[in-house]
Amino acid sequence: MVTKKKAPAKQTPKRLGATKPTKRKAETANPAATSEIAEPVREFLKKTSIPKGFVNPKPIVLSELRKRVTETNLRPTVSLEQLLASANRIKPADLPVEKLPEDVKESILALKPGIRRFHGVKIPLYWFPFPWLSSACADRFGYMSSAATRAATKLPFNVATQALLGQLGNMMGDPGRDPNPASHNPADAGVSSIPAGFTYFGQFVDHDITFDVSSTLDADTDANTISNMRSPALDLDSIYGRGPGLDPFLYLFPTSGPATAIKLHRGSNTPIGPGGPSNNGDKSGMVQQMSWDVPRMQGTNTAAIGDPRNDENLIIVQFQHAMLRFHNAVVDLLVAVAFAGDIFAEAKRIVTHHYQWAVVHDFLERICGVATVNNAMASVSAPIGSSFRMPVEFAVAAYRFGHSMIRDTYWVNFNFPNATLGQVFEFNRDPRLPIFSTWVVDFNAFFDTGVPVPVHNKARKIDSFMANGLESLPGFSGMMAILATRNLRRALALGLPSGQGMANSFGIAPMTAAQLTSGVPAAEMAVLNSSGGLLLNKTPLWYYVLREAAVLAGGNQLGPVGGRIVAETFVRILKRDASSYLNVAGGFTPILPSSTPGNFTVADLVAFAGVTQP
């Protein structure tokens, strides 16, 4: 049995949920998004197993739960008392699996690896990514700003501007610019109060909603012509892929018990010694982990996951592994309460809704501020199924704030108290795959889990100073190896409005030249002032968002322009999605174990996933 030391409950700011929106911008509803959804899916969406405020009138008692856990050979990730509280918030299934059509019941059994019969099977539609069932498969990028704003304020696409942006980007990660790069103390200049895990959680979220594989840095391009190769929904397709019916290699089908208790495969480690979290706050408390990696293909060690980008570096691939375990822990919870319905479908819904809640109420509220998130909830109008294009002002500029939060060094575990950024990239590459057991990440050092560790990694401040390691990205050369230059050039090619243009379009007073240059080194100021002050008058939106955060928000969250772009984009994504937690009939409140009842954070997620204890 595993328990964890809980962090003290914090005061939670007042939040807005799915409030009635004030119309700000016309949205086009898509009647097909609801009227053409198959009836079983519509019924599934209406009947959640965790309606807001539900408490089982015939609660399971602790002794009964203990018996079920023993009989089903489960290994809970939290105490039985915590598990019991969650168990009694789950409503019995409206449609038990036994009442499903006979062909569906037989098909579920036929998907098992020992049988593998896919022709003619009847797979529940709600196993698939919901956007497939509700929108045309033609997702594109687009713009948040008007064509007039872009035309009047964007930088000219020419050789001179490209060279100027190259100068600016090339110096943003120069050594010596970022003060106190090794410090984890938010009292020191350059150090944020945000736990460093949110840098990589933000990257994970980005990989859930955007994927541009076709735009170029060398030509003036209309974002509306660029395909988004990810569904613009927080649906965790990077974890679930296309579901057990089409991507069965991602899944572990049960050999006994409920046929729908389908879990996600985990991978094995290369055993060379202890690593990961400790059970006593000391190096001696680590153990040799054997199943703390994602599944990999034999021979090539290619990650068998829903999005290959989540194997880009050690920290994000270990978070991907945590998400696999998170789903599996929820499956175990449903098995423990003898849930009679479709366990896979319900576990996926519970996982997704808690993840979405954490995105909004933990991640966004830290990054954008509670007031900005609340304003977006109240003002954004996005009917279910309404038209949407992923705005490049978000994807190419504002949401890239996380690049400035990357550290040059991390406390990964007791074995590696000062891992370099290069090692974070190097240690999930051959010949060090599968992940060495000594390199398993201790997420207690990345999120506020309440479990003692010697160092709590803090992100760098959101500003225009980048980690030096981002000037030589592994696998690239030239301009492509310098992250800041690449970001600036991509925004130029896509014709983004300037920061000032975006501010004016929002009715926000733009930053002054004095604010934009406050605290920047002399060489950088010279670039900003060159060419008649071109970059001060038409400041690249990404750079503007970073300077705005540094000057107006102390580097601990986004400023008014960046925060609004990010918050409104996420709220629109959630509101237009019929399956999101904002559209749950009767509302949604988290039910999984958490340090603050009724809330659910990323720290709670990794704890329930079982990766904060050995």
Secondary structure as a PSIPRED ss2 file (coil, helix, strand):
# PSIPRED VFORMAT (PSIPRED V4.0)

   1 M C   1.000  0.000  0.000
   2 V C   1.000  0.000  0.000
   3 T C   1.000  0.000  0.000
   4 K C   1.000  0.000  0.000
   5 K C   1.000  0.000  0.000
   6 K C   1.000  0.000  0.000
   7 A C   1.000  0.000  0.000
   8 P C   1.000  0.000  0.000
   9 A C   1.000  0.000  0.000
  10 K C   1.000  0.000  0.000
  11 Q C   1.000  0.000  0.000
  12 T C   1.000  0.000  0.000
  13 P C   1.000  0.000  0.000
  14 K C   1.000  0.000  0.000
  15 R C   1.000  0.000  0.000
  16 L C   1.000  0.000  0.000
  17 G C   1.000  0.000  0.000
  18 A C   1.000  0.000  0.000
  19 T C   1.000  0.000  0.000
  20 K C   1.000  0.000  0.000
  21 P C   1.000  0.000  0.000
  22 T C   1.000  0.000  0.000
  23 K C   1.000  0.000  0.000
  24 R C   1.000  0.000  0.000
  25 K C   1.000  0.000  0.000
  26 A C   1.000  0.000  0.000
  27 E C   1.000  0.000  0.000
  28 T C   1.000  0.000  0.000
  29 A C   1.000  0.000  0.000
  30 N C   1.000  0.000  0.000
  31 P C   1.000  0.000  0.000
  32 A H   0.000  1.000  0.000
  33 A H   0.000  1.000  0.000
  34 T H   0.000  1.000  0.000
  35 S H   0.000  1.000  0.000
  36 E C   1.000  0.000  0.000
  37 I C   1.000  0.000  0.000
  38 A C   1.000  0.000  0.000
  39 E H   0.000  1.000  0.000
  40 P H   0.000  1.000  0.000
  41 V H   0.000  1.000  0.000
  42 R H   0.000  1.000  0.000
  43 E H   0.000  1.000  0.000
  44 F H   0.000  1.000  0.000
  45 L H   0.000  1.000  0.000
  46 K H   0.000  1.000  0.000
  47 K C   1.000  0.000  0.000
  48 T C   1.000  0.000  0.000
  49 S C   1.000  0.000  0.000
  50 I C   1.000  0.000  0.000
  51 P C   1.000  0.000  0.000
  52 K C   1.000  0.000  0.000
  53 G C   1.000  0.000  0.000
  54 F C   1.000  0.000  0.000
  55 V C   1.000  0.000  0.000
  56 N C   1.000  0.000  0.000
  57 P C   1.000  0.000  0.000
  58 K C   1.000  0.000  0.000
  59 P C   1.000  0.000  0.000
  60 I C   1.000  0.000  0.000
  61 V C   1.000  0.000  0.000
  62 L H   0.000  1.000  0.000
  63 S H   0.000  1.000  0.000
  64 E H   0.000  1.000  0.000
  65 L H   0.000  1.000  0.000
  66 R H   0.000  1.000  0.000
  67 K H   0.000  1.000  0.000
  68 R H   0.000  1.000  0.000
  69 V H   0.000  1.000  0.000
  70 T H   0.000  1.000  0.000
  71 E H   0.000  1.000  0.000
  72 T C   1.000  0.000  0.000
  73 N C   1.000  0.000  0.000
  74 L C   1.000  0.000  0.000
  75 R C   1.000  0.000  0.000
  76 P C   1.000  0.000  0.000
  77 T C   1.000  0.000  0.000
  78 V C   1.000  0.000  0.000
  79 S C   1.000  0.000  0.000
  80 L H   0.000  1.000  0.000
  81 E H   0.000  1.000  0.000
  82 Q H   0.000  1.000  0.000
  83 L H   0.000  1.000  0.000
  84 L H   0.000  1.000  0.000
  85 A H   0.000  1.000  0.000
  86 S H   0.000  1.000  0.000
  87 A H   0.000  1.000  0.000
  88 N C   1.000  0.000  0.000
  89 R C   1.000  0.000  0.000
  90 I C   1.000  0.000  0.000
  91 K C   1.000  0.000  0.000
  92 P C   1.000  0.000  0.000
  93 A C   1.000  0.000  0.000
  94 D C   1.000  0.000  0.000
  95 L C   1.000  0.000  0.000
  96 P C   1.000  0.000  0.000
  97 V H   0.000  1.000  0.000
  98 E H   0.000  1.000  0.000
  99 K H   0.000  1.000  0.000
 100 L C   1.000  0.000  0.000
 101 P C   1.000  0.000  0.000
 102 E H   0.000  1.000  0.000
 103 D H   0.000  1.000  0.000
 104 V H   0.000  1.000  0.000
 105 K H   0.000  1.000  0.000
 106 E H   0.000  1.000  0.000
 107 S H   0.000  1.000  0.000
 108 I H   0.000  1.000  0.000
 109 L H   0.000  1.000  0.000
 110 A H   0.000  1.000  0.000
 111 L C   1.000  0.000  0.000
 112 K C   1.000  0.000  0.000
 113 P C   1.000  0.000  0.000
 114 G C   1.000  0.000  0.000
 115 I C   1.000  0.000  0.000
 116 R C   1.000  0.000  0.000
 117 R C   1.000  0.000  0.000
 118 F C   1.000  0.000  0.000
 119 H C   1.000  0.000  0.000
 120 G C   1.000  0.000  0.000
 121 V C   1.000  0.000  0.000
 122 K C   1.000  0.000  0.000
 123 I C   1.000  0.000  0.000
 124 P C   1.000  0.000  0.000
 125 L H   0.000  1.000  0.000
 126 Y H   0.000  1.000  0.000
 127 W H   0.000  1.000  0.000
 128 F C   1.000  0.000  0.000
 129 P C   1.000  0.000  0.000
 130 F H   0.000  1.000  0.000
 131 P H   0.000  1.000  0.000
 132 W H   0.000  1.000  0.000
 133 L H   0.000  1.000  0.000
 134 S H   0.000  1.000  0.000
 135 S C   1.000  0.000  0.000
 136 A C   1.000  0.000  0.000
 137 C C   1.000  0.000  0.000
 138 A C   1.000  0.000  0.000
 139 D C   1.000  0.000  0.000
 140 R E   0.000  0.000  1.000
 141 F E   0.000  0.000  1.000
 142 G E   0.000  0.000  1.000
 143 Y C   1.000  0.000  0.000
 144 M C   1.000  0.000  0.000
 145 S C   1.000  0.000  0.000
 146 S C   1.000  0.000  0.000
 147 A H   0.000  1.000  0.000
 148 A H   0.000  1.000  0.000
 149 T H   0.000  1.000  0.000
 150 R H   0.000  1.000  0.000
 151 A H   0.000  1.000  0.000
 152 A H   0.000  1.000  0.000
 153 T H   0.000  1.000  0.000
 154 K C   1.000  0.000  0.000
 155 L C   1.000  0.000  0.000
 156 P C   1.000  0.000  0.000
 157 F C   1.000  0.000  0.000
 158 N C   1.000  0.000  0.000
 159 V H   0.000  1.000  0.000
 160 A H   0.000  1.000  0.000
 161 T H   0.000  1.000  0.000
 162 Q H   0.000  1.000  0.000
 163 A H   0.000  1.000  0.000
 164 L H   0.000  1.000  0.000
 165 L H   0.000  1.000  0.000
 166 G H   0.000  1.000  0.000
 167 Q H   0.000  1.000  0.000
 168 L H   0.000  1.000  0.000
 169 G H   0.000  1.000  0.000
 170 N H   0.000  1.000  0.000
 171 M H   0.000  1.000  0.000
 172 M C   1.000  0.000  0.000
 173 G C   1.000  0.000  0.000
 174 D C   1.000  0.000  0.000
 175 P C   1.000  0.000  0.000
 176 G C   1.000  0.000  0.000
 177 R C   1.000  0.000  0.000
 178 D C   1.000  0.000  0.000
 179 P C   1.000  0.000  0.000
 180 N C   1.000  0.000  0.000
 181 P C   1.000  0.000  0.000
 182 A C   1.000  0.000  0.000
 183 S C   1.000  0.000  0.000
 184 H C   1.000  0.000  0.000
 185 N C   1.000  0.000  0.000
 186 P C   1.000  0.000  0.000
 187 A C   1.000  0.000  0.000
 188 D C   1.000  0.000  0.000
 189 A C   1.000  0.000  0.000
 190 G C   1.000  0.000  0.000
 191 V E   0.000  0.000  1.000
 192 S E   0.000  0.000  1.000
 193 S E   0.000  0.000  1.000
 194 I E   0.000  0.000  1.000
 195 P E   0.000  0.000  1.000
 196 A C   1.000  0.000  0.000
 197 G H   0.000  1.000  0.000
 198 F H   0.000  1.000  0.000
 199 T H   0.000  1.000  0.000
 200 Y H   0.000  1.000  0.000
 201 F H   0.000  1.000  0.000
 202 G H   0.000  1.000  0.000
 203 Q H   0.000  1.000  0.000
 204 F H   0.000  1.000  0.000
 205 V H   0.000  1.000  0.000
 206 D H   0.000  1.000  0.000
 207 H H   0.000  1.000  0.000
 208 D H   0.000  1.000  0.000
 209 I H   0.000  1.000  0.000
 210 T C   1.000  0.000  0.000
 211 F C   1.000  0.000  0.000
 212 D C   1.000  0.000  0.000
 213 V C   1.000  0.000  0.000
 214 S C   1.000  0.000  0.000
 215 S C   1.000  0.000  0.000
 216 T C   1.000  0.000  0.000
 217 L C   1.000  0.000  0.000
 218 D C   1.000  0.000  0.000
 219 A C   1.000  0.000  0.000
 220 D C   1.000  0.000  0.000
 221 T C   1.000  0.000  0.000
 222 D C   1.000  0.000  0.000
 223 A H   0.000  1.000  0.000
 224 N H   0.000  1.000  0.000
 225 T H   0.000  1.000  0.000
 226 I C   1.000  0.000  0.000
 227 S E   0.000  0.000  1.000
 228 N C   1.000  0.000  0.000
 229 M C   1.000  0.000  0.000
 230 R C   1.000  0.000  0.000
 231 S C   1.000  0.000  0.000
 232 P C   1.000  0.000  0.000
 233 A C   1.000  0.000  0.000
 234 L C   1.000  0.000  0.000
 235 D C   1.000  0.000  0.000
 236 L C   1.000  0.000  0.000
 237 D H   0.000  1.000  0.000
 238 S H   0.000  1.000  0.000
 239 I H   0.000  1.000  0.000
 240 Y H   0.000  1.000  0.000
 241 G C   1.000  0.000  0.000
 242 R C   1.000  0.000  0.000
 243 G C   1.000  0.000  0.000
 244 P C   1.000  0.000  0.000
 245 G C   1.000  0.000  0.000
 246 L C   1.000  0.000  0.000
 247 D C   1.000  0.000  0.000
 248 P H   0.000  1.000  0.000
 249 F H   0.000  1.000  0.000
 250 L H   0.000  1.000  0.000
 251 Y E   0.000  0.000  1.000
 252 L E   0.000  0.000  1.000
 253 F C   1.000  0.000  0.000
 254 P C   1.000  0.000  0.000
 255 T C   1.000  0.000  0.000
 256 S C   1.000  0.000  0.000
 257 G C   1.000  0.000  0.000
 258 P C   1.000  0.000  0.000
 259 A C   1.000  0.000  0.000
 260 T C   1.000  0.000  0.000
 261 A C   1.000  0.000  0.000
 262 I C   1.000  0.000  0.000
 263 K E   0.000  0.000  1.000
 264 L E   0.000  0.000  1.000
 265 H C   1.000  0.000  0.000
 266 R C   1.000  0.000  0.000
 267 G E   0.000  0.000  1.000
 268 S C   1.000  0.000  0.000
 269 N C   1.000  0.000  0.000
 270 T E   0.000  0.000  1.000
 271 P C   1.000  0.000  0.000
 272 I C   1.000  0.000  0.000
 273 G C   1.000  0.000  0.000
 274 P C   1.000  0.000  0.000
 275 G E   0.000  0.000  1.000
 276 G C   1.000  0.000  0.000
 277 P C   1.000  0.000  0.000
 278 S C   1.000  0.000  0.000
 279 N C   1.000  0.000  0.000
 280 N C   1.000  0.000  0.000
 281 G C   1.000  0.000  0.000
 282 D C   1.000  0.000  0.000
 283 K H   0.000  1.000  0.000
 284 S H   0.000  1.000  0.000
 285 G H   0.000  1.000  0.000
 286 M C   1.000  0.000  0.000
 287 V E   0.000  0.000  1.000
 288 Q C   1.000  0.000  0.000
 289 Q C   1.000  0.000  0.000
 290 M C   1.000  0.000  0.000
 291 S C   1.000  0.000  0.000
 292 W C   1.000  0.000  0.000
 293 D E   0.000  0.000  1.000
 294 V C   1.000  0.000  0.000
 295 P C   1.000  0.000  0.000
 296 R E   0.000  0.000  1.000
 297 M C   1.000  0.000  0.000
 298 Q C   1.000  0.000  0.000
 299 G C   1.000  0.000  0.000
 300 T C   1.000  0.000  0.000
 301 N C   1.000  0.000  0.000
 302 T C   1.000  0.000  0.000
 303 A E   0.000  0.000  1.000
 304 A C   1.000  0.000  0.000
 305 I C   1.000  0.000  0.000
 306 G C   1.000  0.000  0.000
 307 D C   1.000  0.000  0.000
 308 P H   0.000  1.000  0.000
 309 R H   0.000  1.000  0.000
 310 N H   0.000  1.000  0.000
 311 D H   0.000  1.000  0.000
 312 E C   1.000  0.000  0.000
 313 N C   1.000  0.000  0.000
 314 L H   0.000  1.000  0.000
 315 I H   0.000  1.000  0.000
 316 I H   0.000  1.000  0.000
 317 V H   0.000  1.000  0.000
 318 Q H   0.000  1.000  0.000
 319 F H   0.000  1.000  0.000
 320 Q H   0.000  1.000  0.000
 321 H H   0.000  1.000  0.000
 322 A H   0.000  1.000  0.000
 323 M H   0.000  1.000  0.000
 324 L H   0.000  1.000  0.000
 325 R H   0.000  1.000  0.000
 326 F H   0.000  1.000  0.000
 327 H H   0.000  1.000  0.000
 328 N H   0.000  1.000  0.000
 329 A H   0.000  1.000  0.000
 330 V H   0.000  1.000  0.000
 331 V H   0.000  1.000  0.000
 332 D H   0.000  1.000  0.000
 333 L H   0.000  1.000  0.000
 334 L H   0.000  1.000  0.000
 335 V H   0.000  1.000  0.000
 336 A H   0.000  1.000  0.000
 337 V C   1.000  0.000  0.000
 338 A C   1.000  0.000  0.000
 339 F C   1.000  0.000  0.000
 340 A C   1.000  0.000  0.000
 341 G C   1.000  0.000  0.000
 342 D C   1.000  0.000  0.000
 343 I H   0.000  1.000  0.000
 344 F H   0.000  1.000  0.000
 345 A H   0.000  1.000  0.000
 346 E H   0.000  1.000  0.000
 347 A H   0.000  1.000  0.000
 348 K H   0.000  1.000  0.000
 349 R H   0.000  1.000  0.000
 350 I H   0.000  1.000  0.000
 351 V H   0.000  1.000  0.000
 352 T H   0.000  1.000  0.000
 353 H H   0.000  1.000  0.000
 354 H H   0.000  1.000  0.000
 355 Y H   0.000  1.000  0.000
 356 Q H   0.000  1.000  0.000
 357 W H   0.000  1.000  0.000
 358 A H   0.000  1.000  0.000
 359 V H   0.000  1.000  0.000
 360 V H   0.000  1.000  0.000
 361 H H   0.000  1.000  0.000
 362 D H   0.000  1.000  0.000
 363 F H   0.000  1.000  0.000
 364 L H   0.000  1.000  0.000
 365 E H   0.000  1.000  0.000
 366 R H   0.000  1.000  0.000
 367 I H   0.000  1.000  0.000
 368 C H   0.000  1.000  0.000
 369 G C   1.000  0.000  0.000
 370 V H   0.000  1.000  0.000
 371 A H   0.000  1.000  0.000
 372 T H   0.000  1.000  0.000
 373 V H   0.000  1.000  0.000
 374 N H   0.000  1.000  0.000
 375 N H   0.000  1.000  0.000
 376 A H   0.000  1.000  0.000
 377 M H   0.000  1.000  0.000
 378 A H   0.000  1.000  0.000
 379 S H   0.000  1.000  0.000
 380 V C   1.000  0.000  0.000
 381 S C   1.000  0.000  0.000
 382 A C   1.000  0.000  0.000
 383 P C   1.000  0.000  0.000
 384 I C   1.000  0.000  0.000
 385 G C   1.000  0.000  0.000
 386 S C   1.000  0.000  0.000
 387 S C   1.000  0.000  0.000
 388 F C   1.000  0.000  0.000
 389 R C   1.000  0.000  0.000
 390 M E   0.000  0.000  1.000
 391 P E   0.000  0.000  1.000
 392 V H   0.000  1.000  0.000
 393 E H   0.000  1.000  0.000
 394 F H   0.000  1.000  0.000
 395 A H   0.000  1.000  0.000
 396 V H   0.000  1.000  0.000
 397 A H   0.000  1.000  0.000
 398 A H   0.000  1.000  0.000
 399 Y H   0.000  1.000  0.000
 400 R H   0.000  1.000  0.000
 401 F H   0.000  1.000  0.000
 402 G H   0.000  1.000  0.000
 403 H H   0.000  1.000  0.000
 404 S H   0.000  1.000  0.000
 405 M H   0.000  1.000  0.000
 406 I C   1.000  0.000  0.000
 407 R C   1.000  0.000  0.000
 408 D C   1.000  0.000  0.000
 409 T E   0.000  0.000  1.000
 410 Y E   0.000  0.000  1.000
 411 W C   1.000  0.000  0.000
 412 V C   1.000  0.000  0.000
 413 N E   0.000  0.000  1.000
 414 F C   1.000  0.000  0.000
 415 N C   1.000  0.000  0.000
 416 F E   0.000  0.000  1.000
 417 P C   1.000  0.000  0.000
 418 N C   1.000  0.000  0.000
 419 A E   0.000  0.000  1.000
 420 T E   0.000  0.000  1.000
 421 L H   0.000  1.000  0.000
 422 G H   0.000  1.000  0.000
 423 Q H   0.000  1.000  0.000
 424 V H   0.000  1.000  0.000
 425 F H   0.000  1.000  0.000
 426 E H   0.000  1.000  0.000
 427 F C   1.000  0.000  0.000
 428 N C   1.000  0.000  0.000
 429 R C   1.000  0.000  0.000
 430 D C   1.000  0.000  0.000
 431 P C   1.000  0.000  0.000
 432 R C   1.000  0.000  0.000
 433 L C   1.000  0.000  0.000
 434 P C   1.000  0.000  0.000
 435 I C   1.000  0.000  0.000
 436 F E   0.000  0.000  1.000
 437 S H   0.000  1.000  0.000
 438 T H   0.000  1.000  0.000
 439 W H   0.000  1.000  0.000
 440 V C   1.000  0.000  0.000
 441 V C   1.000  0.000  0.000
 442 D C   1.000  0.000  0.000
 443 F H   0.000  1.000  0.000
 444 N H   0.000  1.000  0.000
 445 A H   0.000  1.000  0.000
 446 F C   1.000  0.000  0.000
 447 F C   1.000  0.000  0.000
 448 D C   1.000  0.000  0.000
 449 T C   1.000  0.000  0.000
 450 G C   1.000  0.000  0.000
 451 V C   1.000  0.000  0.000
 452 P C   1.000  0.000  0.000
 453 V C   1.000  0.000  0.000
 454 P C   1.000  0.000  0.000
 455 V C   1.000  0.000  0.000
 456 H C   1.000  0.000  0.000
 457 N C   1.000  0.000  0.000
 458 K E   0.000  0.000  1.000
 459 A E   0.000  0.000  1.000
 460 R E   0.000  0.000  1.000
 461 K C   1.000  0.000  0.000
 462 I C   1.000  0.000  0.000
 463 D C   1.000  0.000  0.000
 464 S C   1.000  0.000  0.000
 465 F C   1.000  0.000  0.000
 466 M C   1.000  0.000  0.000
 467 A C   1.000  0.000  0.000
 468 N H   0.000  1.000  0.000
 469 G H   0.000  1.000  0.000
 470 L H   0.000  1.000  0.000
 471 E H   0.000  1.000  0.000
 472 S C   1.000  0.000  0.000
 473 L C   1.000  0.000  0.000
 474 P C   1.000  0.000  0.000
 475 G C   1.000  0.000  0.000
 476 F C   1.000  0.000  0.000
 477 S C   1.000  0.000  0.000
 478 G H   0.000  1.000  0.000
 479 M H   0.000  1.000  0.000
 480 M H   0.000  1.000  0.000
 481 A H   0.000  1.000  0.000
 482 I C   1.000  0.000  0.000
 483 L H   0.000  1.000  0.000
 484 A H   0.000  1.000  0.000
 485 T H   0.000  1.000  0.000
 486 R H   0.000  1.000  0.000
 487 N H   0.000  1.000  0.000
 488 L H   0.000  1.000  0.000
 489 R H   0.000  1.000  0.000
 490 R H   0.000  1.000  0.000
 491 A H   0.000  1.000  0.000
 492 L H   0.000  1.000  0.000
 493 A H   0.000  1.000  0.000
 494 L C   1.000  0.000  0.000
 495 G C   1.000  0.000  0.000
 496 L C   1.000  0.000  0.000
 497 P C   1.000  0.000  0.000
 498 S E   0.000  0.000  1.000
 499 G H   0.000  1.000  0.000
 500 Q H   0.000  1.000  0.000
 501 G H   0.000  1.000  0.000
 502 M H   0.000  1.000  0.000
 503 A H   0.000  1.000  0.000
 504 N H   0.000  1.000  0.000
 505 S H   0.000  1.000  0.000
 506 F H   0.000  1.000  0.000
 507 G C   1.000  0.000  0.000
 508 I C   1.000  0.000  0.000
 509 A C   1.000  0.000  0.000
 510 P C   1.000  0.000  0.000
 511 M C   1.000  0.000  0.000
 512 T C   1.000  0.000  0.000
 513 A H   0.000  1.000  0.000
 514 A H   0.000  1.000  0.000
 515 Q H   0.000  1.000  0.000
 516 L H   0.000  1.000  0.000
 517 T C   1.000  0.000  0.000
 518 S C   1.000  0.000  0.000
 519 G C   1.000  0.000  0.000
 520 V C   1.000  0.000  0.000
 521 P C   1.000  0.000  0.000
 522 A H   0.000  1.000  0.000
 523 A H   0.000  1.000  0.000
 524 E H   0.000  1.000  0.000
 525 M H   0.000  1.000  0.000
 526 A H   0.000  1.000  0.000
 527 V H   0.000  1.000  0.000
 528 L H   0.000  1.000  0.000
 529 N H   0.000  1.000  0.000
 530 S H   0.000  1.000  0.000
 531 S H   0.000  1.000  0.000
 532 G H   0.000  1.000  0.000
 533 G H   0.000  1.000  0.000
 534 L H   0.000  1.000  0.000
 535 L H   0.000  1.000  0.000
 536 L H   0.000  1.000  0.000
 537 N H   0.000  1.000  0.000
 538 K C   1.000  0.000  0.000
 539 T C   1.000  0.000  0.000
 540 P E   0.000  0.000  1.000
 541 L H   0.000  1.000  0.000
 542 W H   0.000  1.000  0.000
 543 Y H   0.000  1.000  0.000
 544 Y H   0.000  1.000  0.000
 545 V H   0.000  1.000  0.000
 546 L H   0.000  1.000  0.000
 547 R H   0.000  1.000  0.000
 548 E H   0.000  1.000  0.000
 549 A H   0.000  1.000  0.000
 550 A H   0.000  1.000  0.000
 551 V H   0.000  1.000  0.000
 552 L H   0.000  1.000  0.000
 553 A C   1.000  0.000  0.000
 554 G C   1.000  0.000  0.000
 555 G C   1.000  0.000  0.000
 556 N C   1.000  0.000  0.000
 557 Q C   1.000  0.000  0.000
 558 L C   1.000  0.000  0.000
 559 G C   1.000  0.000  0.000
 560 P H   0.000  1.000  0.000
 561 V H   0.000  1.000  0.000
 562 G H   0.000  1.000  0.000
 563 G H   0.000  1.000  0.000
 564 R H   0.000  1.000  0.000
 565 I H   0.000  1.000  0.000
 566 V H   0.000  1.000  0.000
 567 A H   0.000  1.000  0.000
 568 E H   0.000  1.000  0.000
 569 T H   0.000  1.000  0.000
 570 F H   0.000  1.000  0.000
 571 V H   0.000  1.000  0.000
 572 R H   0.000  1.000  0.000
 573 I H   0.000  1.000  0.000
 574 L H   0.000  1.000  0.000
 575 K H   0.000  1.000  0.000
 576 R C   1.000  0.000  0.000
 577 D C   1.000  0.000  0.000
 578 A C   1.000  0.000  0.000
 579 S C   1.000  0.000  0.000
 580 S C   1.000  0.000  0.000
 581 Y H   0.000  1.000  0.000
 582 L H   0.000  1.000  0.000
 583 N H   0.000  1.000  0.000
 584 V C   1.000  0.000  0.000
 585 A C   1.000  0.000  0.000
 586 G C   1.000  0.000  0.000
 587 G C   1.000  0.000  0.000
 588 F C   1.000  0.000  0.000
 589 T C   1.000  0.000  0.000
 590 P C   1.000  0.000  0.000
 591 I C   1.000  0.000  0.000
 592 L C   1.000  0.000  0.000
 593 P C   1.000  0.000  0.000
 594 S C   1.000  0.000  0.000
 595 S C   1.000  0.000  0.000
 596 T C   1.000  0.000  0.000
 597 P C   1.000  0.000  0.000
 598 G C   1.000  0.000  0.000
 599 N C   1.000  0.000  0.000
 600 F C   1.000  0.000  0.000
 601 T C   1.000  0.000  0.000
 602 V H   0.000  1.000  0.000
 603 A H   0.000  1.000  0.000
 604 D H   0.000  1.000  0.000
 605 L H   0.000  1.000  0.000
 606 V H   0.000  1.000  0.000
 607 A H   0.000  1.000  0.000
 608 F H   0.000  1.000  0.000
 609 A H   0.000  1.000  0.000
 610 G C   1.000  0.000  0.000
 611 V C   1.000  0.000  0.000
 612 T C   1.000  0.000  0.000
 613 Q C   1.000  0.000  0.000
 614 P C   1.000  0.000  0.000
